[in-house]
């Protein structure tokens, strides 16, 4: 009797709980069907959670490794001690700051070259009428699809000696292991996308504004750089940011067209790999160097994500 | 400059861009083609030997060159290295492009929604794409390091990976594939988002009035209208996947464990002997493969344009 008395209420409450659960789920389901926005909100939270783990975890893992003292091969997910010395040691073991400088120098140079040369071409494609426009635009697209490996051998040879290019002109000096050996090929590969973006933006500037400037006595080039370019600032910013990031993350030419040493204009590719190959067991240094090298682009993405997205969506694919 | 005709002025403005592209793209392509007809000069330190016609191509296709690196996928040396590189690269391209397209589409749908905190979700989506390739490789190198990496032991106990995943062809392939999908889905998402944004919103209102379900809205409005942009995005990514090299080197998997087409060229150039003739032939063959892919995509894009055209 006593057992029965004890059991009975228990099972009853259990059943009630289950019923409650069921009705709660049904309520949710009904709620979501009636207000799909709530369902989207839940999906959004779930998606954001997945994103957090996939994007942030690898970076957090780098941080955890950087905190772990050298020689320890078991990395705790939550660092036992917060020892930031690795972030200082990386600058002492190798001239890591110089590697960083070289990479930033490449990125800035390529961005400037691409914006100036690309603006000229984008203006011609977007605002002028001439024969062969479609063919030239198409050949531009084709070049951006060229596999760098196809072009590498002749370029490598050319950069390693004074060679006559096209039989027309001779390169003044060997340009292998100088900034030009990296900047020229990357500029060429980054150019087409920038030209596509700039073309779209420049073509949207009303003719009247440019005509007005011309009537007031501005030169043709002046009208381009004082009227068309400033009015297309969002597009120019997008093209510039995309080019900067493309150059900073680039591997192929950065790795193969430079020496290993920072003094030979080697970029962070070589700086980071130096830790992987020379300090093979200093995982803390490898991770710390990686984190430091991410900082410039991470800041750029946080500050300029709006520009990157709006520029690409308004520009690149309208053609 | 002020007195030039519009046409002449246009050509003048295009001159710097095309000069750069001629020097960096067109000239090397023809130079590679020319070099591919000359024999390797092993003793001459990377210079070319005498004219041999198509010998380099025949050697590459039949694996008849004793000096070419032999440590690729099949150590028995029976499958020509060119086929090995081609097989590996194509498999990589198919898996990564499909994976990145699916993930990128999901990301793009998420980015399009308006919600609180969207700015930071967008930052998180784009961030992996902006991380230097060498560091993407480094992250996954540190994750799969034997006796140390976070994922090495669990995956080994499950029997999926070997104890030295970074030196095993299959495991290395999986690692490099995951690395690439992690870093490039974001770029795919951006290009697909561009397509999504260009869809006329009025169409959805019409669909609502007609009582279309969410699936029908996707199937009959979103997908067909995004399709051209999707093809362009996939074309971009396929070209990127076919040049895979950086993640192979920086994850320390290396070209000998995982030979991609790009690896073929660098291995022939910087291997034990500098086989410039063969490397040039390999360069040209890569260009042919890439050209075939571009043509297939262009046919698809043109067809989808025509289908949409009259409507």
Contacts between the chains, C-beta under 8 A, distances in Angstrom:
chain1	res1	chain2	res2	distance
A	36	B	214	7.9
A	40	B	113	6.3
A	40	B	115	7.5
A	41	B	115	6.7
A	44	B	110	6.9
A	44	B	113	6.3
A	44	B	115	5.1
A	44	B	121	7.8
A	47	B	106	7.5
A	47	B	110	5.0
A	47	B	121	7.7
A	48	B	117	7.3
A	48	B	121	5.3
A	48	B	124	7.7
A	51	B	121	6.4
A	51	B	124	4.8
A	51	B	125	6.4
A	52	B	124	6.7
A	54	B	182	6.9
A	55	B	124	4.6
A	55	B	125	7.3
A	55	B	127	5.6
A	55	B	128	5.7
A	56	B	124	6.9
A	58	B	128	7.8
A	58	B	139	4.7
A	58	B	140	7.8
A	58	B	143	7.6
A	58	B	182	7.3
A	59	B	139	7.8
A	61	B	139	6.8
A	61	B	142	7.1
A	61	B	143	6.7
A	61	B	150	6.5
A	62	B	138	8.0
A	62	B	139	6.1
A	62	B	142	7.2
A	65	B	142	5.7
A	73	B	147	5.8
A	73	B	148	4.7
A	74	B	148	7.9
A	75	B	148	7.1
A	75	B	150	6.8
A	117	B	16	4.7
A	117	B	17	5.1
A	117	B	20	6.7
A	118	B	17	6.7
A	120	B	13	4.2
A	120	B	14	7.3
A	120	B	16	6.1
A	120	B	17	6.9
A	121	B	13	6.3
A	121	B	14	5.2
A	121	B	16	7.6
A	121	B	17	4.0
A	121	B	18	7.9
A	123	B	13	6.0
A	124	B	9	7.7
A	124	B	10	4.3
A	124	B	11	7.8
A	124	B	13	4.1
A	124	B	14	5.1
A	125	B	14	7.9
A	128	B	6	5.4
A	128	B	7	7.7
A	128	B	9	6.6
A	128	B	10	4.1
A	128	B	13	7.6
A	129	B	6	6.0
A	129	B	7	7.5
A	129	B	10	7.7
A	130	B	6	6.7
A	130	B	7	4.3
A	130	B	10	3.9
A	130	B	11	6.7
A	131	B	7	6.5
A	136	B	14	6.6
A	136	B	18	7.6
A	140	B	17	7.7
A	140	B	21	7.3
A	142	B	294	7.5
A	143	B	21	5.2
A	143	B	25	4.7
A	143	B	26	8.0
A	144	B	239	7.9
A	145	B	235	7.8
A	145	B	239	4.6
A	145	B	290	6.6
A	145	B	294	5.8
A	146	B	25	5.4
A	146	B	29	7.3
A	146	B	287	7.4
A	146	B	290	7.6
A	147	B	239	7.6
A	147	B	242	6.3
A	147	B	243	4.9
A	147	B	261	7.4
A	147	B	262	7.1
A	147	B	286	5.3
A	147	B	287	6.5
A	147	B	290	5.1
A	148	B	243	6.0
A	148	B	262	7.5
A	149	B	243	6.3
A	149	B	245	7.3
A	149	B	261	6.6
A	149	B	262	4.1
A	149	B	264	7.8
A	149	B	265	4.6
A	149	B	266	7.6
A	149	B	283	6.2
A	149	B	286	5.6
A	150	B	28	7.4
A	150	B	29	6.3
A	150	B	32	6.1
A	150	B	265	8.0
A	150	B	283	4.5
A	150	B	284	7.1
A	150	B	286	5.3
A	150	B	287	4.4
A	150	B	290	7.6
A	151	B	24	6.8
A	151	B	25	6.1
A	151	B	28	3.8
A	151	B	29	6.4
A	151	B	32	7.1
A	151	B	283	7.6
A	152	B	28	7.7
A	152	B	265	6.2
A	152	B	266	7.7
A	152	B	269	7.9
A	152	B	283	7.2
A	153	B	28	7.6
A	153	B	32	5.9
A	153	B	35	6.9
A	153	B	265	6.6
A	153	B	269	6.2
A	153	B	276	6.6
A	153	B	279	5.3
A	153	B	280	5.6
A	153	B	283	5.7
A	154	B	27	7.1
A	154	B	28	3.8
A	154	B	31	3.7
A	154	B	32	5.4
A	154	B	35	7.0
A	154	B	280	7.9
A	155	B	24	7.0
A	155	B	28	5.2
A	156	B	269	7.3
A	157	B	46	7.9
A	157	B	276	7.7
A	158	B	28	7.8
A	158	B	31	7.9
A	165	B	23	6.2
A	165	B	27	6.2
A	166	B	22	7.7
A	166	B	23	7.9
A	166	B	27	5.7
A	184	B	20	7.1
A	184	B	23	7.4
A	184	B	24	6.0
A	185	B	24	5.3
A	187	B	20	6.4
A	187	B	24	7.8
A	188	B	20	5.1
A	188	B	21	5.6
A	188	B	23	7.8
A	188	B	24	3.6
A	188	B	25	6.1
A	189	B	24	7.7
A	191	B	17	6.1
A	191	B	20	6.7
A	191	B	21	7.0
A	195	B	17	6.8
A	219	B	1	7.4
A	219	B	2	6.4
A	220	B	1	6.1
A	220	B	2	6.1
A	220	B	9	6.7
A	221	B	1	7.1
A	245	B	129	7.8
A	245	B	130	5.0
A	248	B	130	7.9
A	248	B	132	6.2
A	249	B	130	6.7
A	249	B	131	6.8
A	249	B	132	4.4
A	249	B	133	5.5
A	250	B	133	7.3
A	251	B	132	7.6
A	251	B	133	4.1
A	251	B	134	6.0
A	251	B	245	6.9
A	251	B	246	3.0
A	251	B	249	7.4
A	251	B	250	7.0
A	252	B	243	7.3
A	252	B	245	5.7
A	252	B	246	6.3
A	252	B	262	7.4
A	255	B	134	7.7
A	255	B	246	7.2
A	255	B	249	6.9
A	256	B	266	7.0
A	268	B	132	6.3
A	268	B	134	6.7
A	269	B	132	7.3
A	269	B	133	7.9
A	269	B	134	4.5
A	269	B	250	7.8
A	272	B	132	7.8
A	272	B	134	5.0
A	272	B	135	6.2
A	272	B	138	5.9
A	272	B	250	7.7
A	273	B	134	6.4
A	273	B	250	6.8
A	276	B	138	6.7
A	276	B	141	6.8
A	276	B	250	7.8
A	276	B	252	6.5
A	283	B	142	6.2
A	283	B	145	7.4
A	283	B	148	6.8
A	286	B	138	6.2
A	286	B	141	7.9
A	286	B	142	6.6
A	287	B	138	7.8
A	287	B	142	6.3
A	290	B	135	4.4
A	290	B	138	4.8
A	290	B	139	6.9
A	293	B	132	6.2
A	293	B	135	5.9
A	294	B	131	5.6
A	294	B	132	7.3
A	294	B	135	6.1
A	297	B	130	4.4
A	297	B	131	6.7
A	297	B	132	7.3
A	298	B	127	6.7
A	298	B	130	7.2
A	298	B	131	7.9
A	300	B	130	7.1
A	301	B	123	6.0
A	301	B	126	5.4
A	301	B	127	5.7
A	301	B	130	4.9
A	302	B	123	5.6
A	305	B	119	7.0
A	305	B	122	5.3
A	305	B	123	5.1
A	305	B	126	5.8
A	306	B	119	7.7
A	308	B	126	6.5
A	308	B	190	7.3
A	309	B	111	7.2
A	309	B	122	6.4
A	309	B	126	7.7
A	309	B	190	6.6
A	309	B	193	6.9
A	312	B	190	5.2
A	312	B	191	7.3
A	312	B	193	7.7
A	312	B	194	5.5
A	313	B	190	7.8
A	313	B	193	5.8
A	313	B	194	4.3
A	313	B	197	4.5
A	313	B	198	7.7
A	314	B	197	8.0
A	316	B	191	7.4
A	316	B	194	6.1
A	317	B	191	6.8
A	317	B	194	4.3
A	317	B	195	6.3
A	317	B	198	7.0
A	317	B	229	5.3
A	317	B	232	6.6
A	318	B	198	7.2
